[in-house]
Amino acid sequence: KGPDVIYDPVGGEYAEPAFRSIGWRGRYLVVGFANGEIPKLPLNLALLKGASLVGVFWGEFAKREPKANMAAMRQLMGWLAEGKIRPHISGRYTLEQTAQALNDMAARKVTGKVVIQP
């Protein structure tokens, strides 16, 4: 069947195989290009799979649709308060360790959120 949604913040050489794996009427979310390479996807794949290719640019969404953004943030914070979602915390650092936290992020040593505790 394939996935219903693909979240891609990386791009690069795996974008096309990922899009090929998508299920019928799936959605491929283009979030960024951390790989540095902007992929070139054959658009016939979207046709054959009835799939949608969706650009996700949160900053622009928040600016252009502030009410919808606020509603989404309220829902997200509600889920967090209810325990329905839990962000993955990769590491906790003291305020004095802020430089180390930033270095770990720059060196791609983190896999989730970094928390700096005062």
N, C-alpha and C positions, 0 to 999 in steps of 0.2 A: 504493500500500500504506500509506504513512504511517509515522511513526516508531513504534518499539516502546516507547520510554521518553521521556517529556518531563520535564525537570528545571526546575521553575519557582520561582525565588527572588524573583520580581518581582510576580506577580499583575497586577491592573489590567485594562485594556481588552483586552489580547492573550491573556488566559487562555482565554476561550471559543473564539476562532479556533484557538488551539493545541490545545485539547482536541478540537475538531472534526477536526483533521488527523490525530489519532492512529490507528494501525493497529488491526486486529482484535486483541482481547485485550491491548492495550497498557496501559502503566501511566503514570499522570500523578502525578508526585511534587510535592506541595505543600510547599515549603521555607520560604517567607516571603512577605512583602508589601512589598518595597522601594519599590514604586510608591506605597504608602500606602493603596491601595484594595483591599478584600477582594472578589474577584469573586464573582458569583452565577452558578453554572453550572447549566444545565438538566440535571437528573439523567437525563433520557431519553437523553442522549448516551452515558452509561455503559452503559445498557441496549442501545442500538442497536449499539454497538461492542464489547460484551462486555469493556469496559475497566474497570480498577481506578483508583480515586482514592485515593492513599496519602499520609497526612500523615507528614512526615519531621521529627522533633524530636529531634535527636541528643542534646541534653543530657538529656532525659527518658529516652531509650533507654539512655544510659550509666548513669543512676541506677537504672533499674528492671531492667536486664539486664546487669550488669557483666561477667559471664563471656562473653556473646555479644559485647559491645563489645570486650573484650580480644582475643578471637579475630579479630574483624574488623580491629582495629588491627595485630595481628601479620601478618595476610595483607597488609594495605596496606603496611606497612613492608617486608615481604618483596618485594613487587612493586617498591617504590622501590629497594631494594638490588639487585635483579636488572635494573634499568633498564627494566622493563616500563611504568612510568609516570614522567612527569617533570612536576612542577608548573611552571606558567608563572610566572616571576618577572618582575614588572612593573618593579621597581626595587630597587637596592641602595643603602643609605645608611650613612654612618658613624654612630657613636654620637652624634657632635656634630650630625648632621643629623636626629635623631629628630623634632624639632618639624616640620621640613619634610616628613618622611615622613607624620606624622599629618595635617598640613594637606593633603597631596596625596590621602590617603585620604578625608578629609572633603569635599574638592572633587571627588571622583569622578574623579581623574586617573589612577587605577591600574586595571589590567585583570587583575591576577593577584595573586600574593603579593608582599608587601613584605619585604625582608630588611634588618635592621639589624645591621651588622657591628661588633663591639667593636674 
